[in-house]
Amino acid sequence: MFRKYGGRPHWGKLNTFSREEFKKSYPKWNDFIELRRSFDPESKFLNTYLKDTIA
């Protein structure tokens, strides 16, 4: 239902969005990914869900 009205989930919460859907929904998604990698280049702070979603 939220997609019908332009809603989007919080990227860090479990949801059914794919990586591509996040890219479409968040205009600065790529900027976020670059910034996240600069703070955690070895991805030590990502769990399995986030590795599949944003890594």
N, CA, C and O atoms as a CHARMM CRD file, in Angstrom:
* protein
*
  220
    1    1 MET  N      0.81900  -1.19800   0.00000 PROA 1      0.00000
    2    1 MET  CA     0.00000   0.00000   0.00000 PROA 1      0.00000
    3    1 MET  C      0.86700   1.26700   0.00000 PROA 1      0.00000
    4    1 MET  O      0.53600   2.25400  -0.65600 PROA 1      0.00000
    5    2 PHE  N      1.97200   1.22600   0.73900 PROA 2      0.00000
    6    2 PHE  CA     2.78400   2.43800   0.81000 PROA 2      0.00000
    7    2 PHE  C      3.40000   2.79700  -0.53300 PROA 2      0.00000
    8    2 PHE  O      3.63700   3.97500  -0.80000 PROA 2      0.00000
    9    3 ARG  N      3.66600   1.80600  -1.38900 PROA 3      0.00000
   10    3 ARG  CA     4.22500   2.10700  -2.71800 PROA 3      0.00000
   11    3 ARG  C      3.24200   2.90600  -3.56100 PROA 3      0.00000
   12    3 ARG  O      3.63800   3.77600  -4.33700 PROA 3      0.00000
   13    4 LYS  N      1.97900   2.60900  -3.40600 PROA 4      0.00000
   14    4 LYS  CA     0.93700   3.32100  -4.16500 PROA 4      0.00000
   15    4 LYS  C      1.00100   4.82300  -3.90600 PROA 4      0.00000
   16    4 LYS  O      0.69800   5.61700  -4.79600 PROA 4      0.00000
   17    5 TYR  N      1.39200   5.22000  -2.69500 PROA 5      0.00000
   18    5 TYR  CA     1.43000   6.62400  -2.31600 PROA 5      0.00000
   19    5 TYR  C      2.84600   7.19000  -2.21700 PROA 5      0.00000
   20    5 TYR  O      3.05900   8.25300  -1.63400 PROA 5      0.00000
   21    6 GLY  N      3.80000   6.47700  -2.78600 PROA 6      0.00000
   22    6 GLY  CA     5.17100   6.97700  -2.81300 PROA 6      0.00000
   23    6 GLY  C      5.95700   6.74900  -1.53100 PROA 6      0.00000
   24    6 GLY  O      7.03100   7.32200  -1.34600 PROA 6      0.00000
   25    7 GLY  N      5.42600   5.91800  -0.64800 PROA 7      0.00000
   26    7 GLY  CA     6.12900   5.62900   0.59500 PROA 7      0.00000
   27    7 GLY  C      7.34400   4.75000   0.33400 PROA 7      0.00000
   28    7 GLY  O      7.45800   4.11500  -0.71500 PROA 7      0.00000
   29    8 ARG  N      8.23100   4.72700   1.28800 PROA 8      0.00000
   30    8 ARG  CA     9.41300   3.88600   1.17100 PROA 8      0.00000
   31    8 ARG  C      9.82600   3.44400   2.57300 PROA 8      0.00000
   32    8 ARG  O      9.64200   4.18400   3.54000 PROA 8      0.00000
   33    9 PRO  N     10.38100   2.24500   2.68200 PROA 9      0.00000
   34    9 PRO  CA    10.77600   1.75400   4.00300 PROA 9      0.00000
   35    9 PRO  C     12.10300   2.36100   4.43500 PROA 9      0.00000
   36    9 PRO  O     12.86100   2.87500   3.61300 PROA 9      0.00000
   37   10 HSD  N     12.36900   2.29500   5.70800 PROA 10     0.00000
   38   10 HSD  CA    13.68500   2.66900   6.22200 PROA 10     0.00000
   39   10 HSD  C     14.66200   1.63300   5.69100 PROA 10     0.00000
   40   10 HSD  O     14.39200   0.43600   5.78800 PROA 10     0.00000
   41   11 TRP  N     15.77900   2.05300   5.13800 PROA 11     0.00000
   42   11 TRP  CA    16.70600   1.12300   4.48800 PROA 11     0.00000
   43   11 TRP  C     17.30800   0.12100   5.46500 PROA 11     0.00000
   44   11 TRP  O     17.70800  -0.96800   5.05300 PROA 11     0.00000
   45   12 GLY  N     17.38200   0.46600   6.76300 PROA 12     0.00000
   46   12 GLY  CA    17.99800  -0.41900   7.73400 PROA 12     0.00000
   47   12 GLY  C     17.03800  -1.39000   8.40600 PROA 12     0.00000
   48   12 GLY  O     17.45900  -2.20200   9.23000 PROA 12     0.00000
   49   13 LYS  N     15.77100  -1.32000   8.07300 PROA 13     0.00000
   50   13 LYS  CA    14.77900  -2.21200   8.66900 PROA 13     0.00000
   51   13 LYS  C     14.45100  -3.32400   7.68000 PROA 13     0.00000
   52   13 LYS  O     14.47000  -3.11400   6.46700 PROA 13     0.00000
   53   14 LEU  N     14.15100  -4.49900   8.20400 PROA 14     0.00000
   54   14 LEU  CA    13.77900  -5.60600   7.32600 PROA 14     0.00000
   55   14 LEU  C     12.55500  -5.23700   6.50100 PROA 14     0.00000
   56   14 LEU  O     11.56900  -4.72700   7.03200 PROA 14     0.00000
   57   15 ASN  N     12.62300  -5.49400   5.21500 PROA 15     0.00000
   58   15 ASN  CA    11.52600  -5.18500   4.30100 PROA 15     0.00000
   59   15 ASN  C     11.71100  -6.02500   3.03800 PROA 15     0.00000
   60   15 ASN  O     12.62200  -6.84900   2.96200 PROA 15     0.00000
   61   16 THR  N     10.86000  -5.81400   2.06700 PROA 16     0.00000
   62   16 THR  CA    10.91900  -6.60700   0.83900 PROA 16     0.00000
   63   16 THR  C     11.51400  -5.85200  -0.34300 PROA 16     0.00000
   64   16 THR  O     11.50400  -6.37100  -1.45900 PROA 16     0.00000
   65   17 PHE  N     12.02900  -4.64900  -0.13500 PROA 17     0.00000
   66   17 PHE  CA    12.62900  -3.89200  -1.23100 PROA 17     0.00000
   67   17 PHE  C     13.92600  -4.55500  -1.68800 PROA 17     0.00000
   68   17 PHE  O     14.70000  -5.06200  -0.87600 PROA 17     0.00000
   69   18 SER  N     14.14400  -4.54100  -2.97800 PROA 18     0.00000
   70   18 SER  CA    15.41600  -5.01600  -3.52400 PROA 18     0.00000
   71   18 SER  C     16.38800  -3.83500  -3.57500 PROA 18     0.00000
   72   18 SER  O     15.99700  -2.68800  -3.35500 PROA 18     0.00000
   73   19 ARG  N     17.62800  -4.12000  -3.86100 PROA 19     0.00000
   74   19 ARG  CA    18.62900  -3.07000  -4.00300 PROA 19     0.00000
   75   19 ARG  C     18.20100  -2.06800  -5.08300 PROA 19     0.00000
   76   19 ARG  O     18.34300  -0.85800  -4.90400 PROA 19     0.00000
   77   20 GLU  N     17.68600  -2.56900  -6.18200 PROA 20     0.00000
   78   20 GLU  CA    17.24700  -1.69100  -7.28000 PROA 20     0.00000
   79   20 GLU  C     16.07100  -0.81400  -6.86400 PROA 20     0.00000
   80   20 GLU  O     16.00000   0.35000  -7.25800 PROA 20     0.00000
   81   21 GLU  N     15.15300  -1.35800  -6.07600 PROA 21     0.00000
   82   21 GLU  CA    14.01200  -0.56200  -5.61600 PROA 21     0.00000
   83   21 GLU  C     14.47200   0.55700  -4.68600 PROA 21     0.00000
   84   21 GLU  O     13.92900   1.66100  -4.72700 PROA 21     0.00000
   85   22 PHE  N     15.47100   0.27600  -3.84600 PROA 22     0.00000
   86   22 PHE  CA    16.00900   1.33500  -2.99700 PROA 22     0.00000
   87   22 PHE  C     16.63900   2.42600  -3.83800 PROA 22     0.00000
   88   22 PHE  O     16.43300   3.61000  -3.57000 PROA 22     0.00000
   89   23 LYS  N     17.40100   2.05100  -4.84500 PROA 23     0.00000
   90   23 LYS  CA    18.04100   3.04100  -5.71600 PROA 23     0.00000
   91   23 LYS  C     17.00900   3.96200  -6.35700 PROA 23     0.00000
   92   23 LYS  O     17.23600   5.16500  -6.48400 PROA 23     0.00000
   93   24 LYS  N     15.88300   3.39900  -6.75800 PROA 24     0.00000
   94   24 LYS  CA    14.82300   4.20000  -7.38600 PROA 24     0.00000
   95   24 LYS  C     14.10600   5.08700  -6.37000 PROA 24     0.00000
   96   24 LYS  O     13.67500   6.18900  -6.70800 PROA 24     0.00000
   97   25 SER  N     13.97700   4.62000  -5.14200 PROA 25     0.00000
   98   25 SER  CA    13.19600   5.33000  -4.13000 PROA 25     0.00000
   99   25 SER  C     13.96700   6.41100  -3.39100 PROA 25     0.00000
  100   25 SER  O     13.37800   7.37800  -2.90800 PROA 25     0.00000
  101   26 TYR  N     15.27600   6.25000  -3.30000 PROA 26     0.00000
  102   26 TYR  CA    16.10700   7.21400  -2.57900 PROA 26     0.00000
  103   26 TYR  C     17.02900   7.92000  -3.57300 PROA 26     0.00000
  104   26 TYR  O     17.99600   7.32200  -4.04500 PROA 26     0.00000
  105   27 PRO  N     16.74200   9.17900  -3.89500 PROA 27     0.00000
  106   27 PRO  CA    17.51600   9.89800  -4.91000 PROA 27     0.00000
  107   27 PRO  C     19.01900   9.96700  -4.63200 PROA 27     0.00000
  108   27 PRO  O     19.80900  10.02800  -5.57400 PROA 27     0.00000
  109   28 LYS  N     19.42600   9.95900  -3.38000 PROA 28     0.00000
  110   28 LYS  CA    20.85100  10.05800  -3.03600 PROA 28     0.00000
  111   28 LYS  C     21.40300   8.71800  -2.55500 PROA 28     0.00000
  112   28 LYS  O     22.35800   8.68300  -1.77800 PROA 28     0.00000
  113   29 TRP  N     20.81500   7.63200  -3.00700 PROA 29     0.00000
  114   29 TRP  CA    21.22700   6.29300  -2.59000 PROA 29     0.00000
  115   29 TRP  C     22.71800   6.05200  -2.84200 PROA 29     0.00000
  116   29 TRP  O     23.42900   5.57800  -1.95600 PROA 29     0.00000
  117   30 ASN  N     23.18200   6.37200  -4.02400 PROA 30     0.00000
  118   30 ASN  CA    24.59500   6.13300  -4.34900 PROA 30     0.00000
  119   30 ASN  C     25.52200   6.97700  -3.47900 PROA 30     0.00000
  120   30 ASN  O     26.60600   6.52500  -3.11200 PROA 30     0.00000
  121   31 ASP  N     25.10600   8.19900  -3.14600 PROA 31     0.00000
  122   31 ASP  CA    25.90000   9.03900  -2.24000 PROA 31     0.00000
  123   31 ASP  C     25.99700   8.37500  -0.87000 PROA 31     0.00000
  124   31 ASP  O     27.06400   8.35500  -0.25600 PROA 31     0.00000
  125   32 PHE  N     24.88800   7.83600  -0.40000 PROA 32     0.00000
  126   32 PHE  CA    24.88500   7.14800   0.88800 PROA 32     0.00000
  127   32 PHE  C     25.82800   5.94400   0.85900 PROA 32     0.00000
  128   32 PHE  O     26.60400   5.74200   1.79300 PROA 32     0.00000
  129   33 ILE  N     25.76400   5.14900  -0.20600 PROA 33     0.00000
  130   33 ILE  CA    26.61100   3.96100  -0.30600 PROA 33     0.00000
  131   33 ILE  C     28.09200   4.35400  -0.26600 PROA 33     0.00000
  132   33 ILE  O     28.88800   3.70200   0.41100 PROA 33     0.00000
  133   34 GLU  N     28.45400   5.39200  -0.97200 PROA 34     0.00000
  134   34 GLU  CA    29.85000   5.85700  -0.95800 PROA 34     0.00000
  135   34 GLU  C     30.27600   6.31200   0.43300 PROA 34     0.00000
  136   34 GLU  O     31.36900   5.98200   0.89200 PROA 34     0.00000
  137   35 LEU  N     29.41600   7.06500   1.09600 PROA 35     0.00000
  138   35 LEU  CA    29.72600   7.55900   2.43100 PROA 35     0.00000
  139   35 LEU  C     29.83700   6.39300   3.42000 PROA 35     0.00000
  140   35 LEU  O     30.75200   6.35800   4.24300 PROA 35     0.00000
  141   36 ARG  N     28.91300   5.45300   3.33600 PROA 36     0.00000
  142   36 ARG  CA    28.94500   4.29700   4.22800 PROA 36     0.00000
  143   36 ARG  C     30.24300   3.51800   4.05800 PROA 36     0.00000
  144   36 ARG  O     30.86500   3.11500   5.04100 PROA 36     0.00000
  145   37 ARG  N     30.64500   3.30900   2.82000 PROA 37     0.00000
  146   37 ARG  CA    31.88600   2.58500   2.54500 PROA 37     0.00000
  147   37 ARG  C     33.10800   3.33900   3.05300 PROA 37     0.00000
  148   37 ARG  O     34.08800   2.71900   3.46700 PROA 37     0.00000
  149   38 SER  N     33.06300   4.65900   3.02800 PROA 38     0.00000
  150   38 SER  CA    34.20700   5.43300   3.51800 PROA 38     0.00000
  151   38 SER  C     34.38800   5.26900   5.03000 PROA 38     0.00000
  152   38 SER  O     35.51300   5.31900   5.52700 PROA 38     0.00000
  153   39 PHE  N     33.29500   5.07500   5.75600 PROA 39     0.00000
  154   39 PHE  CA    33.36700   4.88100   7.20500 PROA 39     0.00000
  155   39 PHE  C     33.59100   3.41900   7.59700 PROA 39     0.00000
  156   39 PHE  O     34.08300   3.14300   8.69100 PROA 39     0.00000
  157   40 ASP  N     33.23600   2.49100   6.72400 PROA 40     0.00000
  158   40 ASP  CA    33.35800   1.06000   7.03000 PROA 40     0.00000
  159   40 ASP  C     33.81700   0.31500   5.77600 PROA 40     0.00000
  160   40 ASP  O     33.05600  -0.47500   5.21700 PROA 40     0.00000
  161   41 PRO  N     35.04300   0.55500   5.33100 PROA 41     0.00000
  162   41 PRO  CA    35.50900  -0.01800   4.06000 PROA 41     0.00000
  163   41 PRO  C     35.55500  -1.54500   4.04000 PROA 41     0.00000
  164   41 PRO  O     35.51400  -2.14600   2.96600 PROA 41     0.00000
  165   42 GLU  N     35.63900  -2.17700   5.20200 PROA 42     0.00000
  166   42 GLU  CA    35.67800  -3.63600   5.24600 PROA 42     0.00000
  167   42 GLU  C     34.32300  -4.24800   5.57100 PROA 42     0.00000
  168   42 GLU  O     34.21400  -5.46200   5.74700 PROA 42     0.00000
  169   43 SER  N     33.29800  -3.42100   5.65000 PROA 43     0.00000
  170   43 SER  CA    31.91200  -3.85200   5.92300 PROA 43     0.00000
  171   43 SER  C     31.77700  -4.64700   7.22000 PROA 43     0.00000
  172   43 SER  O     30.99600  -5.59600   7.29400 PROA 43     0.00000
  173   44 LYS  N     32.52600  -4.26300   8.22500 PROA 44     0.00000
  174   44 LYS  CA    32.46400  -4.94900   9.51400 PROA 44     0.00000
  175   44 LYS  C     31.14600  -4.72000  10.24200 PROA 44     0.00000
  176   44 LYS  O     30.75300  -5.53400  11.07800 PROA 44     0.00000
  177   45 PHE  N     30.46400  -3.63200   9.93900 PROA 45     0.00000
  178   45 PHE  CA    29.25600  -3.28600  10.66700 PROA 45     0.00000
  179   45 PHE  C     27.96600  -3.69900   9.94900 PROA 45     0.00000
  180   45 PHE  O     26.87300  -3.32100  10.37000 PROA 45     0.00000
  181   46 LEU  N     28.09200  -4.46500   8.87800 PROA 46     0.00000
  182   46 LEU  CA    26.90800  -4.91800   8.14500 PROA 46     0.00000
  183   46 LEU  C     26.51200  -6.32000   8.59200 PROA 46     0.00000
  184   46 LEU  O     27.36300  -7.18800   8.78900 PROA 46     0.00000
  185   47 ASN  N     25.21100  -6.52600   8.74900 PROA 47     0.00000
  186   47 ASN  CA    24.72100  -7.87500   9.00200 PROA 47     0.00000
  187   47 ASN  C     24.36000  -8.52400   7.66400 PROA 47     0.00000
  188   47 ASN  O     24.51300  -7.90200   6.61300 PROA 47     0.00000
  189   48 THR  N     23.89000  -9.75200   7.69800 PROA 48     0.00000
  190   48 THR  CA    23.59200 -10.48100   6.45500 PROA 48     0.00000
  191   48 THR  C     22.55000  -9.74800   5.60500 PROA 48     0.00000
  192   48 THR  O     22.70100  -9.62700   4.39000 PROA 48     0.00000
  193   49 TYR  N     21.49600  -9.26400   6.26000 PROA 49     0.00000
  194   49 TYR  CA    20.45400  -8.54100   5.53000 PROA 49     0.00000
  195   49 TYR  C     21.03400  -7.31500   4.81800 PROA 49     0.00000
  196   49 TYR  O     20.78400  -7.10600   3.63100 PROA 49     0.00000
  197   50 LEU  N     21.80000  -6.51600   5.54000 PROA 50     0.00000
  198   50 LEU  CA    22.33900  -5.29800   4.93400 PROA 50     0.00000
  199   50 LEU  C     23.37800  -5.59700   3.86300 PROA 50     0.00000
  200   50 LEU  O     23.48000  -4.86300   2.88100 PROA 50     0.00000
  201   51 LYS  N     24.13900  -6.65100   4.03800 PROA 51     0.00000
  202   51 LYS  CA    25.10200  -7.02300   2.99400 PROA 51     0.00000
  203   51 LYS  C     24.38000  -7.32100   1.69000 PROA 51     0.00000
  204   51 LYS  O     24.85700  -6.94600   0.61900 PROA 51     0.00000
  205   52 ASP  N     23.24500  -7.98400   1.76700 PROA 52     0.00000
  206   52 ASP  CA    22.46700  -8.29800   0.56600 PROA 52     0.00000
  207   52 ASP  C     21.77900  -7.07600  -0.01900 PROA 52     0.00000
  208   52 ASP  O     21.53400  -7.01200  -1.22300 PROA 52     0.00000
  209   53 THR  N     21.46900  -6.11100   0.83300 PROA 53     0.00000
  210   53 THR  CA    20.70700  -4.93700   0.39900 PROA 53     0.00000
  211   53 THR  C     21.57600  -3.78500  -0.07300 PROA 53     0.00000
  212   53 THR  O     21.27100  -3.15900  -1.08800 PROA 53     0.00000
  213   54 ILE  N     22.65300  -3.49400   0.64700 PROA 54     0.00000
  214   54 ILE  CA    23.39900  -2.27600   0.32300 PROA 54     0.00000
  215   54 ILE  C     24.84100  -2.50600  -0.08200 PROA 54     0.00000
  216   54 ILE  O     25.45500  -1.61000  -0.66200 PROA 54     0.00000
  217   55 ALA  N     25.39000  -3.64000   0.19200 PROA 55     0.00000
  218   55 ALA  CA    26.81500  -3.84500  -0.09800 PROA 55     0.00000
  219   55 ALA  C     27.07000  -4.11100  -1.56600 PROA 55     0.00000
  220   55 ALA  O     28.21800  -4.30400  -1.96800 PROA 55     0.00000
